Amino acid sequence: MEDAMANLKLLDDEEEVIHEVAGEESFIFQFCLVVHDLPPGSMNESMAKQFGNFCGEYLEVRLDVTAPLKRKKKVLFRKSLIVYARFKYEKLCLFCFICGRLGHGESFCPLRLQIEPSKIIFGWDLSLRAASRHRNTMESR
């Protein structure tokens, strides 16, 4: 199986950034990236590192939160099977659904000031947020 994994390759066909906003401060956030829609048994440490390096610098996956969060990545398996791996994020804090950046909401998005309100496109939606894995706890009385 390791030999089959060696033939995996991430393709660089990510969407272009709509607009780059200069002068925003850098923030540090803790959240979890979850990768979906991969064939069973295909996620291993090597793949995790490749996805981490695609999204940012792979350590614990460090992302530049001044850039839009990644939504998906085209992955080529065995030179013939192409799938899109979708990313979901846990523990996201304040997120802008217009520009895809952390640290502000739609009401305070710098792009909102530069684009006519009727032409604003919400490029991100709640599908970016991973379902909570917390168990419901009940108290006994």
N, C-alpha and C positions, 0 to 999 in steps of 0.2 A: 504493500500500500504506500510506503514511503516513496518508492520509485514513481508511482502514479502522481503523488503530490509534487514531485520535483518538476513535473511538466506544467504546473499551474502558472498562469501569468495574469497579472492585473493589467487591464488596458486603460489608457489615459484618454477617455472620452467623456470627461466631466463637463457639465455646462459652464459657460463663461460667467464671470461675475458681472452683474448688471451695471454696477457703478461702484467705484472705489471711494471711500470716504476718508479723507486725510485728517490727521489731528486728533483722532480718538485715543483715549488712554488705554493701556493694556491692563487687563484684569486677570485674576486667577480664580477659576471655578473648579469645583469637584463634581464630576458627573461620570456616568458609565455609558460607554458606547456598546450597543448591541447590534450584531450583524444578522440579517435575516435572508431567507430565500436561497441558501446555498444547498447543494446536494448533500444528503446524509453522509456523515463521516468525512466530509472534506475540510472541516475546521480543525487545524492543528496549530502548534506554536509558530511555525513558519508563516502560515496564512495570517495569523493574528498580527505578526510583526509587519507583514506586507500591508495589511489594512491600516495598521497604526501609522506606518510611514507615509501612506497615501494621505491620511487625514492630517498629519502633523509629524512631530518628532516622536518616535516610539521610545518611550521609557515606561511610563504608565499610560501612555499616549498623551502627549502634550500637544494641545491645539492652540493655534493663534485665534483667540476668540474675537479679534477685531475683523477676521475674515468670516464669510458665511459658513455655517456648518455644512458638512457634506451630507447629501441625501442618499446617493446611490453610487455604485461603481460597477462597471462592466467587467466580468471575469471570464477568461477563456480557460476551459478545461479540456485537456487532451487534444488541443488544436481543432476541435470541432464543436464542442458544446459551449455556447455563450449564455451566461445568465447575468442578471443584474442583482447584485447584493444590495439590499436596502439597509440603511443605518437607522437605528433608533437610539435615543439618548435617555438615560435615567438621571434623575436628580438635577434636571435643568432649572436654573434660576430664571431671572428676567430675560425673556427672549422676544425678539422682534420678528413678526411674521412677514414683514415687508422686505427687509434686507437680509434676514437670516443670521443676524449677529446677536451675541449675548450682551447684556449690560443695559439695555433700554427696551421699552415696548413700542408698539406702533404709534402711540400718541407723541412720543418724543424722538421719532426716527428722523435723522438728518435728511434722508431722501424725501420724506414727506414735504419738506420745505422747497425742494427743487423740482418736484413733479406735480403737474396739475392733478387735483384730487380725483377727477374722473378717469385718469390714466394710471392710477396706482394699482399694481398687481400684487396680490399676496402670493408670493412664490413658495411659501412654506405653510404647512397646516399641522394639526395635532397628530398626524401620523408619524411625525418625527419623535414623539414622546413614547417611550416604551411603557408597557403596562406595568403597574406596580407589582412587585413580588412579595409585598408584605402580607402576612397572614392576618386574617380577622381574628381577633382575640375576644373571648367572652369571659366576663367575670362571673365567678360563682358567688351566690349570696347565701 
